């Protein structure tokens, strides 16, 4: 993108192939609420997904027709986009999706990323923040460092019942940690008896 001449990433495809690729990525994103792809594809699909959510907030017949033209399975996804997803982001002014860089998963070492809808059931930052807080509590440290406190603010700000949902997620991780600890203790006892 040197020189600022390009308005979007061409992704080494002709226009029709590029549009089909982005439509497929956006369809998968709204179907699963989280997808893994290469970083440039995720950034381009993010633009299209943000525009679709903004259209759903308008909730007009024209916006429904436009969204229908983008999805490959509109009969399946239009009720979801104009229903629960619209309700989730009604108070949020923007930033409906998040791109997280991850280690390259492919054999060609292309930069990979996770594209996800924020405040959803598969929100990675939400679960990572809850896991960090649960780990700190298990170690006896109830204070939060600066980054964790900022993440708590980010994941609870626009989520309905955000503090309660975060506390439930923390409790879930604490229970998992206790179960794993009990399994390890049983495994060590079994090894000692076997010796």
C-alpha positions as CSV (number, residue, x, y, z in Angstrom):
1,X,0.0,0.0,0.0
2,X,2.9,2.3,-0.7
3,X,2.0,5.7,-1.9
4,X,-1.6,5.4,-0.7
5,X,-2.9,4.7,-4.2
6,X,-4.9,1.6,-3.2
7,X,-8.2,1.9,-1.5
8,X,-8.3,-1.7,-0.5
9,X,-6.1,-4.9,-0.5
10,X,-6.4,-6.7,-3.8
11,X,-5.3,-10.0,-2.3
12,X,-3.8,-11.1,-5.6
13,X,-7.2,-11.9,-7.1
14,X,-9.3,-10.4,-9.8
15,X,-12.3,-8.4,-8.6
16,X,-15.0,-11.1,-8.9
17,X,-12.8,-13.7,-7.1
18,X,-12.0,-11.2,-4.4
19,X,-15.6,-10.3,-3.8
20,X,-16.6,-14.0,-3.6
21,X,-13.8,-14.6,-1.1
22,X,-14.9,-11.7,1.1
23,X,-18.5,-12.7,0.9
24,X,-17.6,-16.3,1.9
25,X,-15.5,-15.0,4.9
26,X,-18.2,-12.7,6.1
27,X,-20.9,-15.4,5.7
28,X,-18.7,-17.8,7.8
29,X,-18.0,-15.0,10.4
30,X,-21.7,-14.4,11.0
31,X,-22.4,-18.1,11.0
32,X,-19.7,-19.1,13.5
33,X,-18.9,-15.7,15.1
34,X,-15.2,-16.4,14.9
35,X,-13.0,-17.5,12.0
36,X,-9.3,-18.0,11.4
37,X,-7.7,-16.8,8.2
38,X,-4.7,-14.8,7.0
39,X,-4.2,-11.3,8.4
40,X,-4.8,-9.4,5.1
41,X,-8.0,-11.3,4.4
42,X,-9.2,-10.8,8.0
43,X,-8.7,-7.0,7.7
44,X,-10.6,-6.8,4.5
45,X,-13.4,-9.0,5.7
46,X,-13.6,-6.9,8.9
47,X,-14.5,-3.8,6.8
48,X,-17.4,-5.6,5.1
49,X,-18.6,-7.1,8.4
50,X,-18.6,-3.7,10.1
51,X,-20.7,-2.2,7.3
52,X,-23.2,-5.1,7.5
53,X,-23.7,-4.6,11.2
54,X,-24.1,-0.8,10.7
55,X,-26.8,-1.7,8.0
56,X,-28.5,-4.0,10.5
57,X,-28.8,-1.2,13.0
58,X,-30.7,0.9,10.5
59,X,-33.2,-2.0,10.1
60,X,-34.8,-0.9,6.9
61,X,-36.0,-2.9,3.9
62,X,-33.2,-1.5,1.8
63,X,-30.5,-2.6,4.3
64,X,-32.0,-6.1,4.4
65,X,-31.9,-6.3,0.6
66,X,-28.2,-5.2,0.6
67,X,-27.3,-7.7,3.3
68,X,-29.1,-10.4,1.4
69,X,-26.9,-9.7,-1.6
70,X,-23.8,-10.3,0.4
71,X,-24.5,-13.5,2.3
72,X,-24.3,-16.8,0.5
73,X,-27.0,-18.2,2.8
74,X,-29.3,-15.3,3.5
75,X,-32.3,-17.3,4.6
76,X,-30.1,-18.6,7.5
77,X,-28.2,-15.5,8.4
78,X,-30.6,-12.5,7.9
79,X,-32.7,-13.4,10.9
80,X,-29.5,-13.7,13.0
81,X,-28.1,-10.4,11.7
82,X,-31.3,-8.4,12.1
83,X,-32.2,-10.2,15.4
84,X,-29.7,-11.0,18.1
85,X,-26.6,-9.4,16.5
86,X,-28.5,-6.2,15.9
87,X,-29.7,-6.1,19.6
88,X,-26.2,-6.9,20.8
89,X,-24.6,-3.8,19.1
90,X,-27.5,-1.4,19.3
91,X,-25.8,0.8,21.9
92,X,-22.3,0.3,20.6
93,X,-21.1,3.2,18.4
94,X,-18.6,1.0,16.4
95,X,-15.9,-1.6,16.7
96,X,-18.1,-4.6,16.3
97,X,-15.3,-7.0,15.2
98,X,-11.8,-7.7,16.4
99,X,-8.8,-9.0,14.5
100,X,-6.3,-10.9,16.7
101,X,-2.9,-11.9,15.3
102,X,-1.9,-15.5,15.9
103,X,1.1,-17.6,15.1
104,X,1.2,-18.8,11.4
105,X,-0.7,-22.1,11.1
106,X,-0.1,-22.8,7.5
107,X,3.0,-24.4,5.9
108,X,3.8,-21.2,4.0
109,X,4.1,-19.2,7.2
110,X,1.6,-16.6,6.1
111,X,0.6,-14.1,8.9
112,X,-2.6,-15.6,10.4
113,X,-5.3,-13.9,12.4
114,X,-8.6,-14.6,14.2
115,X,-11.6,-12.4,13.1
116,X,-14.4,-12.4,15.7
117,X,-17.5,-10.6,16.7
118,X,-17.0,-8.8,20.0
119,X,-19.2,-9.4,23.0
120,X,-20.3,-12.7,21.6
121,X,-20.2,-16.2,23.1
122,X,-16.8,-16.8,21.5
123,X,-15.2,-13.5,22.5
124,X,-11.5,-14.4,23.0
125,X,-10.5,-11.3,24.9
126,X,-13.5,-11.9,27.3
127,X,-12.4,-15.4,28.1
128,X,-8.7,-14.6,28.3
129,X,-9.4,-11.8,30.8
130,X,-11.6,-14.1,32.9
131,X,-8.9,-16.8,32.9
132,X,-6.2,-14.2,34.0
133,X,-8.3,-13.0,36.9
134,X,-9.1,-16.6,37.9
135,X,-5.4,-17.4,37.9
136,X,-4.6,-14.3,39.9
137,X,-7.2,-15.2,42.5
138,X,-5.9,-18.8,42.7
139,X,-2.5,-17.4,43.5
140,X,-4.0,-15.2,46.2
141,X,-3.6,-11.9,44.3
142,X,-6.8,-10.0,44.1
143,X,-5.4,-6.8,42.6
144,X,-5.4,-6.3,38.9
145,X,-2.4,-5.0,36.9
146,X,-3.0,-2.1,34.5
147,X,-3.5,-4.2,31.3
148,X,-6.0,-6.6,33.0
149,X,-7.9,-3.7,34.4
150,X,-8.1,-2.1,31.0
151,X,-9.3,-5.4,29.5
152,X,-12.0,-5.7,32.2
153,X,-13.2,-2.3,31.2
154,X,-13.2,-3.1,27.5
155,X,-15.0,-6.4,27.8
156,X,-17.7,-5.2,30.2
157,X,-18.4,-1.7,28.8
158,X,-21.0,-2.5,26.1
159,X,-22.0,-6.1,27.1
160,X,-25.4,-6.4,28.8
161,X,-24.8,-7.6,32.3
162,X,-21.1,-7.5,31.6
163,X,-19.8,-7.6,35.2
164,X,-22.1,-10.6,36.1
165,X,-21.1,-12.4,32.9
166,X,-17.4,-11.9,33.7
167,X,-17.8,-13.1,37.2
168,X,-19.6,-16.3,35.9
169,X,-16.8,-16.9,33.5
170,X,-14.2,-16.4,36.2
171,X,-16.1,-19.0,38.4
172,X,-16.1,-21.4,35.5
173,X,-12.3,-21.2,35.1
174,X,-11.8,-21.5,38.9
175,X,-13.9,-24.8,38.8
176,X,-11.9,-26.1,35.9
177,X,-8.7,-25.3,37.7
178,X,-9.9,-27.2,40.8
179,X,-11.0,-30.2,38.7
180,X,-7.6,-30.3,37.0
181,X,-5.8,-30.1,40.3
182,X,-7.9,-33.0,41.7
183,X,-7.1,-35.1,38.6
184,X,-3.4,-34.4,39.0
185,X,-3.5,-35.4,42.7
186,X,-5.3,-38.7,41.8
187,X,-2.8,-39.4,39.1
188,X,0.1,-38.9,41.5
189,X,-1.5,-41.2,44.1
190,X,-2.0,-43.8,41.5
191,X,1.7,-43.6,40.4
192,X,2.9,-44.0,44.0
193,X,0.7,-47.1,44.6
194,X,1.9,-48.6,41.4
195,X,5.6,-48.2,42.3
